């Protein structure tokens, strides 16, 4: 008598509805995997994980309300049975290390083949660890031990530049940053220019994406970043 094989129950966490729909269709083709729930932000990920008790949580990093890294940290602190597999487009030393430090059992990039994703999910579900090939050399040595992470672009920033990065990503203007730091606008502009050069970003939106992706800030309320005239139009 053939028994029905156990399917790995997945919670899919990503703030892009189209991506979740595509992933569900892709995973539906895998006979051993089943998506039992979805979450569009980090806080919802915690709530759905508590409600559904999935075998594996597929966690994006850049999400509203609560970043994927912080959601992973809270989830794995709440229960040692939680198994999180980070699924992201980013592949940087700092980010891989932060996810593993938060308690993630695996890290895989979004352009990985379906077969690799299925293997990663099943490995994590069994209690193992899985890293995309590109992530292995960044954090793991030949014995499977976490390496001291290599210097990244973020490591090149001074403490002041890191403070400016966070303030800008939080939505403050250059003038407001200067006031918060007790420095001149010119000084704040110099710090901003230097950190953009070091991070190889070219505008405010890229700075915000960088800060969010690295778990430095929560996703900002973009309405708060809109010019005053925009709010005036909404109120009229």
N, C-alpha and C positions, 0 to 999 in steps of 0.2 A: 504493500500500500504506500503510495507516494504522499509525502506530507508537503504542505505548502511551505516554501522556505521563508524564514523570517526576513522581513524587509527592514532596512535601516530607516528609521523615522527622522525626517529632517525638518528643521525650522529654518526658513530662508529669510534672511534679514538684509534688506537693501532698500534704499530710498527711491529707486527708480522702478516704477511700475512695469515699464516695458521690459526692463532687464529681468525682473522677477518672472514675468510671463514667459520670457524666452528660456530662462533656467528651468522653470517647471516643465515646459515642453521637452527640453533636453533630458532632464532627469527622469521623466516619465518613460523614456525608452530604456532605462536601466532596470532590469527585472528585480534587482535587490534593493532599490532605493524608492522611497516614497516621501513626497513633500506633504507634511501634515499641517503646516501653518506658515504664515508670512508675517513679517513686521517691517514697517517703513521707517522706523527710527529706533535709536538705541533704547529708549525707555520702553517702547512697545516690545522690543526684543526680550527685555527682562520679564515683562508681564506675560508674554506668550510662552516663554520658556518655563515659567512657573506653572502656567495653566496646562500646557501640553506635555511637558516632560519628554522632549524629543531625545533621540539617541545622540544626534549631532546637531549643533547650531552652526549654520553657514553664515558667517558674520562679515559684512562689509565694514570698512573703517570709517569712511566719510559719510556720516548720517546726522540728521537733525536731532535736537533735544539732548542727545547723549551720544558721544562718539562711540564707534565700535570698540575701540581700545578700552574705554571706561566701562562700557557695557560688559565686555569680556571679563574685566577685573572684578566687577561686582558679582557677575554670575558665578565665576569660579570660586570666589570667596564665600558665596552663599552655600554652595554645595560642591564637594569634591567630585561628585559624579558628573558634573557638567563637562561636556566635551565640545570645545569650540574649534572650528576650522575657519580661519580667516580667508576670505575670498575677495581679492582686491586687484586693482590695476597697478598698484604701486609696488616697487621692488627696490627698497633702499635699506642700507644697513641699520640705520636708526629705527626705522619703522618695523622691520622684522624683529629686532631685539625688543622693542617696546611691546609688541604683541605677545611674544613668548614670555616676557616678564609679567604680563598681565594674566597669564594662565592659558593662553591658546595652545591647543595640542597640535596644530598644523597651520601652514601658511601656503596658499596656492594662488597663482595669478589668474585673472579672468580669461586670458587667452589660451589657457591650457586646454589640451584635447579632452573630449568627454571621457575617454577611457582613463586618463590620468586623474580627472576629478573624481570619478567613481572609485578608483583605487585609493585616493586620499581619504574620501569619506569612509570607506570600509576599514581602512587602517586606523583612523581615529576612533571609529565606533568600537573597534576591538580593544581600545586602550593604548594603541601605539601612537607614534608621532609621524607626521608627514610634512616635508618641506619641498616646495618646488625646486627643481635642480638649480635654478638661478639663485635661490635663497640659501642653499646649503653652505656654499663657500663663505657666505657672509657671517654666519653665526655658529657653525658647528665644525669641530675638528674631526680627525679620523676616528676618534674614540667616542664620538657622539656627545662631546661636552661643549657647552656654550663657550664660545671664544669671547675674549675682551673685544668689544666691537671696534671696528676701524673708524677712523675719523671720517665724518661726513661734512657736508656743507654747513649743516647746523652747528657743528662743533667749531667752525671757524668764526662764528659770531661772538662778539663780546657780550658781557652781561647786559650792557646798556642797549645794544642792538637787539637782543632777544626781548628786552622789555618793550622797545619800540615796535617790534614785530607783533607782539601780543596786543598792544594798544591799537595799532592800525587794524589788525584783524577783528578786534572787538568793535570797530566802527568809528573810532575817533579820527578827527581830521588832524592834519599836521599841526595846525594852530592849537588844537586841544591837547595833542601829544606834548607839545612844547610846554603848555601850561601845567600839565600833569607832572612833567619832569622838572619843572622850575628852570627851564632853559629857554633860549631864544628860538624863534621859528627857524632861523638859519641853521642852528645847531641840530634841530630835529630833522631838517631837510638833509643835512649831511649824514646823519645816522641812517635815515631812510635810504639814501642813495647807496651808502656802503653795504647795507644788508641786502639790498636788491642785487648789487654786483656779486656779493658772495654766494647768494642763493640762486643766481642766474634766473631771476624773475624780472619782469619788465613793467608790470603795472599792479595796481591795488588788488584787482580780482585774483591775480596769480598769487599774491602774498596771502590773501585770505584762504585760497585753496590749499596752499602749502601748510599754513598754520593748522587748518582743520584736519588735513590728512595726517599730520604728525601728532594729533591729539593735544595741541597746545591751547586750543580754544574750542568752545562749542560752536555749532553752526550759528552764525549771526542772523538776526532778523533783518532781512534785506530791506524791508520797508523802512527800518530805522536809518538805513544808509542813503535813502533817496533824498534828493534835494527838497528844500522847503516848498518850492513851487508845486512839486508833485503832491505833497500832503494837502496843500491849499486846494488843489484841483479836486482831490478826493472829498474834501469837506464841503466843497461848493455844490 
